[in-house]
């Protein structure tokens, strides 16, 4: 996940555009990634009016091929219809299933364990959340 911190100094579309360029340049965002954003004005307005086109057609700094990064904008919805909340709930349930053995407080172990769980989510897991929130047709089928 990309963590973009909005604060008094960084809260406009231009700063976000530079952040996205840096994310591609350092290899954090790579070909065929999917970038999910809300409809905040810093994501889709101003400097980012063409963000979707740039992420799709822009050239990779690594091999000169088109990036083909998909931009998925989440419309404003109630929290219960937010696919991120559904994925978050799954993460929390899996964390609660862990008895805590081997996780030392004040270390990076809990974050690393959460990262392992998140990396274990499949395309189908994410797709089912989008389907449940009615962003995808009910008859959408995912390969397991």
Secondary structure, 3 states (H helix, E strand, C coil): CCCCCCCCCCCCHHHHHHHHHHHHHCCCCCCCCEEEEECCHHHHCHHHCCHHHHHHHCECCCCCCECCCEEEEECCCCHHHCHHHHHHHHHHHHHHHCCCCCCCCCCCHHHHHHHHHHHHCCHHHHHHHHHHCCCCCCCCCCCC
